[in-house]
Amino acid sequence: MSCGQPHETDCSEVLDRVYEYLDNELEALDCAKIKQHLDECGPCLQQYDLDLALKALIRRSCACEPAPQELRTKIMTRITTVRIELEG
C-alpha cells in the first residue's frame, strides 16, 4: 500500500511493522518514525486503526484462555517465514 505521497518512512515499512508498534516492541527512534508517518498518512492511519480494532477484538474474545504453546510456536514460525518471503 502506498498513499502516493512522499514520506520519510515508506508506507510498506510502516504497515509491515504496525503490530510491533502496537505491541510497543520498537526502539524509540523507530516508534517515532512510525508515529510521524501515521500522523501524516491517512491510508496508513486507517489500516492502523483496523489493526488496533482487530487486536482489541481478539483480546476480548480470547483473554480468558491462553493459546497452547505449540500453537504460539507455529504462528510465530509462520510469521517469520512470511516476513522472510516478503523481504526476499
Buried (B, 14 or more C-beta within 10 A) or exposed (E): EEBEEEBEBEBEBBBEBBBBBBEEEBEEEBBEBBBBBBEBBEBBBEBBEEBBEEBEEEEEEEEEEEEEEEEEEEEEEEEEEEEEEEEE
